[in-house]
Amino acid sequence: MTRTRALAFAALAVLAAGATTAGAAAHADDPGDTTKSQVRPLAAHGQYEGTPTTVPAGGQANAGVNCPAGQVPTGGGAKTSAFDIYLTDSFPAGTGWTVIGKNIGNSQQTLRAVVVCTVP
């Protein structure tokens, strides 16, 4: 498995784990038990997508997205329009997330950054 594919799978695992954890916390209390207060996350971990960036055939491009005001990134990744794009980098940048992708295909594709944000 190439390093790029391993990074892409790792980014997807982080996003999936965050969604699973948030869902489990929301359903932790028994709804029939009125003696306990309902468990609610103190800070939602919203996922935000950036605008699509065109990656020319055989080319490379970067895409980014920022968290809403007052929030910070806790993770991120990317979405692509095809399997022809391989992520070469995925990292936090300031108050957002940046990804760099290489298009090994014969037609232009799109790359979109995704960031998971929380209130500090």
N, C-alpha and C positions, 0 to 999 in steps of 0.2 A: 504494500500500500504506500503510495507516495505521501510525502510530508503534507502536501496541499490537501489531499483528500482526508488525511488524519485530522488536520486543523478544521476542515469543514465539518466533519463528523463531531468533533469536540464542541464546536460552536452550537451545533444543533442539539447536542446532549444538554448543554447548559440551558438553552432556551426551554427545552422540554422539561427538565428538572424543575425549573422555576415555576412553570405552569402547574406541574403536578403538586408541588409543595404548597402553592397558594390555594389550590382546590382542596387539599386535605385539611388545611387549617380552617377553611371556611365551614367545613362539615365536621369539626372535631367534637362539638357538643351534641348531646342527645336532644333533638328538638322537643321531645315530650317532657323533659326535665325543666320545670319552671323555677327551681331553686338556684340554678346557675345562670350567670349572664352569658349571652351569646358571645362566642369568640369571633372577633373581627380583626383582620390585619390592621396594624397601626399605619402602615404605609403600603399603598398598592404598588406593585411592580409592573408598571405599564410598559407595553412594547410599542415602539414607534418606528415606522418605516420612512426612509428618505425617498426622494424622487428618483426615478430610474435614470441611470447613466448609460449612454450608448457605448458599447465596447466593439470597435471595428474588428472584422475578421483578421485573425493573426495579431491583434493588438492587445494593449493593456490599458486599464483605466482604474481610477479610484472613485469611490462613492462615499458619502458621509451623511450623517444625520445627527441632530442635536436633541438633547432632552428638553422638555418644557422648562420655563424659568423656575428656579428654585429647586430643581431636581438634579441628580447626578447619575452617571452611568454605572451600572453594576455588571453589565455584560453586553454582548452583542454578537452579530453575525451578519449574514447576507442572504439575499434571495437572488436567483438568477433566472433568466428566461430559457436556459437550455443546459444540458450536461456538458457543453463545450467550454464553459467558463470554469476555471479553477482558481480558487482563492490563493493568493500568494501571501497575503497579510490580513490580519483582522485585529484591531487594537483600539483602546480608548484614546480619545483625542480631545482634551479640554473637557467640555460638558457634553460630549457626544461620542460617537463611534465611527471609525473609518475602516473601510475594506478596500483591498486592491485585488483585482481579478485579471486573469489572462485568458483571452479567447483563442482557443486552438482550432476553432471551426472555420468554415468557409463563408459564413455570413455573419452580419453584425448581430449582436445580442445585447441584452440589458443586464445591468448589475444594480442592485438596490441594497443599501445598508440598513440594518435593523439594530436598534438599541433597546436595552432593558433599563428602565430608570426607576429611582426611588428618591424619597425625601431624605436628606442627610439627618 
